Amino acid sequence: MLATLRGRVRQVAGDHCILEVNGVGFQVFLPLRALEELSRAEGEVLLHTYLHHKDDAMALYGFLNPEEKALFTQAITVSGIGPKTALAIFSVLSPAQFHQAIMMEDTAVLRQVPGIGLKSAQRLILELKTRLRKEERKDGEPAGAGLPLADAMAALEALGYSSATATGVVEKVWRENPDLTVPELVRESLKRLAKER
């Protein structure tokens, strides 16, 4: 059900964009990081979407990569965390940073997100840590995989690359070479980015 949408961004305003798909405009709520990317987008874009039903209302949430969408859908299963709060998480934190905060039980990082206090942060950790670890094992990733990924992404962002660009290239390089150290991940990612220019 509306797992992805491909179209042209016609408007970016506040917490959402209007994505035109075959002449139909969809209002899609996105993290602020994603909206910044989309405001500069030319041509068609692909959004990974989640349709949320509540009572008689529906809202469409969008993400630039499937990892962020997957973590969003996990977050909204936690008691007291609604879609707006879950979306705010990824306006402040990258998927790797959120994953790392959960695995390291870092409530201080989670509390940087508007709407998340100490109790909400503790609840996120309590309900998601075991689940995320199980998924890592199922996917064949080591439990600590998020740490080097987060460090490599942070390094690229410090060099001026956008969060979406850093996330995309680092995760692609890591999947092909899961044994790379952080400096090696950064070097290989920079090589890929240089080739794409």
C-alpha positions in Angstrom: 0.0 0.0 0.0 1.8 3.1 -1.3 5.2 1.7 -0.4 7.0 4.1 -2.8 6.2 7.2 -4.9 8.2 8.5 -7.8 7.5 12.0 -9.1 8.4 15.7 -9.2 8.5 17.9 -6.1 6.1 20.8 -6.8 6.3 22.5 -3.4 8.2 22.3 -0.1 6.5 24.0 2.8 7.1 23.6 6.6 6.9 19.9 7.4 5.8 18.5 4.0 6.2 18.5 0.3 3.7 18.2 -2.6 4.9 15.4 -4.9 3.3 15.2 -8.3 2.8 11.7 -9.6 1.2 11.4 -13.0 -0.7 14.6 -12.5 -1.8 13.9 -8.9 -0.3 15.9 -6.1 0.4 13.9 -2.9 1.0 15.7 0.4 3.9 13.9 2.0 5.3 14.7 5.5 9.1 14.2 5.7 12.0 14.8 8.2 13.5 18.3 7.9 16.8 16.7 6.6 14.9 15.2 3.7 12.9 18.4 3.0 16.2 20.3 2.6 17.4 17.7 0.1 14.1 17.9 -1.8 14.1 21.7 -2.0 17.2 21.3 -4.2 16.0 18.3 -6.2 15.8 18.5 -10.0 13.9 15.9 -12.0 12.0 13.0 -10.5 12.6 11.7 -6.9 11.8 8.4 -5.3 10.2 8.5 -1.8 9.8 5.4 0.4 6.4 6.0 1.9 4.2 5.0 4.9 0.5 5.6 5.0 -0.7 6.1 8.5 -4.4 5.6 9.5 -5.9 7.1 12.6 -9.6 7.2 13.2 -11.0 8.9 10.1 -7.7 10.6 9.1 -4.9 9.5 6.9 -1.4 11.0 6.5 1.4 10.0 4.2 5.0 10.0 5.5 8.0 9.8 3.2 11.7 9.0 3.5 14.7 9.1 1.1 15.9 5.6 2.0 14.3 2.4 3.1 16.4 2.2 6.3 14.9 5.4 7.6 11.4 4.2 6.8 12.0 0.9 8.6 13.3 2.6 11.7 10.3 5.1 11.6 7.8 2.2 11.5 9.6 0.6 14.4 9.6 3.8 16.4 5.8 4.4 16.1 5.1 0.9 17.6 6.6 2.3 20.9 4.0 3.5 23.4 3.7 7.3 23.4 5.6 7.8 20.1 3.3 9.0 17.4 4.2 9.6 13.7 5.0 13.3 14.3 7.5 12.5 17.1 9.0 9.7 15.1 9.4 12.0 12.2 11.1 14.6 14.4 13.7 11.9 15.3 14.9 11.8 11.8 14.9 15.6 11.5 17.5 15.6 14.2 19.3 12.3 13.9 20.4 10.2 10.9 19.3 6.5 10.8 22.8 5.4 11.9 22.8 7.9 14.8 19.4 6.8 16.0 20.4 3.2 15.8 23.6 3.8 17.7 21.7 5.8 20.4 19.3 2.8 20.9 22.1 0.2 21.0 24.3 2.3 23.3 21.3 3.2 25.5 22.2 6.9 25.0 19.2 8.8 26.4 21.0 12.2 26.0 21.2 11.8 22.3 17.5 10.8 22.0 16.5 13.7 24.2 17.8 16.1 21.6 14.6 15.3 19.7 11.7 17.7 20.4 8.9 15.8 22.1 11.2 13.1 23.6 11.9 13.4 27.3 13.8 11.0 29.6 10.8 8.5 30.0 10.2 8.4 26.2 13.9 7.9 25.5 14.0 5.0 28.0 10.9 3.5 26.5 12.4 3.6 23.0 15.5 1.9 24.2 13.6 -0.7 26.2 11.3 -1.6 23.3 13.6 -1.3 20.4 17.1 -2.5 21.4 16.3 -6.2 21.5 14.2 -6.0 18.3 16.9 -4.1 16.4 19.6 -6.6 17.5 17.4 -9.5 16.3 17.0 -7.9 12.9 20.8 -7.3 12.7 21.4 -11.0 13.2 18.7 -11.9 10.8 20.2 -9.6 8.1 23.7 -10.9 8.9 25.0 -7.7 10.3 27.1 -7.8 13.4 25.5 -6.1 16.5 28.0 -3.3 16.4 27.7 -2.5 12.7 25.9 0.8 13.3 28.9 2.3 15.1 31.5 2.5 12.3 28.7 3.4 9.9 27.6 6.3 12.1 31.2 7.5 12.5 31.9 7.3 8.7 28.6 9.2 7.9 29.5 11.9 10.5 32.9 12.3 8.9 31.4 12.8 5.4 28.8 15.3 6.8 31.7 17.2 8.5 33.2 17.5 5.0 30.1 19.1 3.7 28.1 16.3 2.3 24.4 16.1 3.0 23.1 13.5 5.4 21.2 11.6 2.6 24.3 11.5 0.4 26.5 10.4 3.3 24.1 7.7 4.4 23.6 6.3 0.9 27.2 6.0 -0.1 28.5 4.7 3.2 25.8 2.0 3.5 26.5 0.9 -0.1 30.2 0.7 0.5 29.7 -1.1 3.8 27.4 -3.7 2.3 30.1 -4.6 -0.3 32.9 -4.5 2.2 31.6 -5.1 5.8 35.1 -5.6 7.2 36.3 -2.0 6.5 37.4 0.2 9.3 36.0 3.7 9.7 39.0 5.5 7.9 38.7 2.9 5.1 34.9 3.4 4.8 35.4 7.2 4.6 38.2 6.8 1.9 36.2 4.4 -0.2 33.1 6.5 0.1 35.0 9.7 -1.0 36.3 7.8 -4.0 32.8 6.8 -5.0 31.5 10.3 -4.6 34.4 11.7 -6.7 33.5 9.3 -9.5 29.9 10.4 -9.5 30.7 14.1 -10.0 
